[in-house]
């Protein structure tokens, strides 16, 4: 089985052999791969945010949500 370090070394060797006119295409491809990782980690950073929220606070937020939105909408319309 190949290790991550060995795999990265193989990839770097291959990248060094790529012609200059293909580097932009490679950069675009790698950027697309990175986007998926960044988005996923941003989304996962919110995991568990509401885990320890007090029941009274949670109920106030959810029960009063409509009235809060209506109040905010009035400010925007003015």
C-alpha positions in Angstrom: 0.0 0.0 0.0 1.2 3.5 -0.9 1.4 6.2 1.8 0.1 9.7 1.4 3.7 11.1 1.3 4.6 8.7 -1.5 1.5 9.6 -3.4 2.3 13.3 -3.1 5.9 12.7 -4.3 4.6 10.8 -7.3 2.2 13.6 -8.2 4.9 16.2 -7.8 7.1 14.3 -10.2 4.3 14.1 -12.7 3.6 17.8 -12.3 7.2 18.7 -13.0 7.0 16.8 -16.3 3.9 18.6 -17.5 4.5 21.0 -20.4 4.3 24.8 -19.6 1.3 25.3 -21.9 -0.7 22.8 -19.7 0.1 24.4 -16.3 -2.9 26.8 -16.4 -5.2 23.8 -17.1 -3.7 21.9 -14.2 -4.0 24.9 -11.9 -7.7 25.3 -12.7 -8.2 21.6 -12.0 -6.5 21.7 -8.7 -8.4 24.8 -7.7 -11.7 23.0 -8.4 -10.5 20.2 -6.2 -9.7 22.6 -3.4 -13.1 24.4 -3.6 -14.9 21.2 -2.5 -12.6 20.8 0.5 -12.9 24.5 1.6 -16.7 24.5 1.2 -17.1 21.3 3.2 -14.9 22.5 6.0 -16.7 25.8 6.2 -20.0 24.1 6.5 -18.8 21.5 9.0 -17.4 24.3 11.2 -21.0 25.0 12.2 -21.6 21.5 13.3 -22.8 21.3 16.9 -23.2 25.1 17.2 -26.6 24.7 18.8 -25.8 21.6 20.8 -25.7 23.3 24.2 -28.3 26.0 23.6 -30.7 26.6 26.5 -34.2 25.4 25.8 -35.8 28.7 26.7 -33.5 30.5 24.3 -34.2 28.0 21.6 -37.9 28.3 22.1 -37.8 32.1 22.1 -35.8 32.1 18.8 -38.1 29.6 17.1 -41.4 31.0 18.4 -40.6 34.6 17.8 -38.9 34.0 14.4 -41.8 35.3 12.4 -42.3 38.5 14.4 -38.6 39.2 14.3 -38.6 38.8 10.5 -41.6 41.1 10.1 -40.0 43.8 12.3 -36.8 43.6 10.2 -38.7 43.7 7.0 -40.4 47.0 8.1 -37.1 48.6 8.7 -35.9 47.6 5.2 -39.1 48.9 3.6 -38.8 52.3 5.2 
